[in-house]
């Protein structure tokens, strides 16, 4: 995991404003497991939405107008964080 992914991950799981979104994703995934329709690739997609929201929030708090949020945290970083979060949740 590179430094940007680590930084975004720490911010995402420790920000109160993102907690409700994280819990909603976890509840939804748990429901899908219970129903027997859980798909790991789709779960990564749900976590990517969370990572994108975290990237936007991080940029709003700590970024500069010269560097847009999607350049500060490119899709590869957000996708890597989504995979880490998904694997962590599955464990």
Buried (B, 14 or more C-beta within 10 A) or exposed (E): EEEBBBBBBEBBBEBEEBEEBBEEBBEEBEEBEEEEEBEEEEBBEBBBEBBBBBBBBBBEEEBEEEEEBBEBBEEEBBBBBBBBBBEEBEE
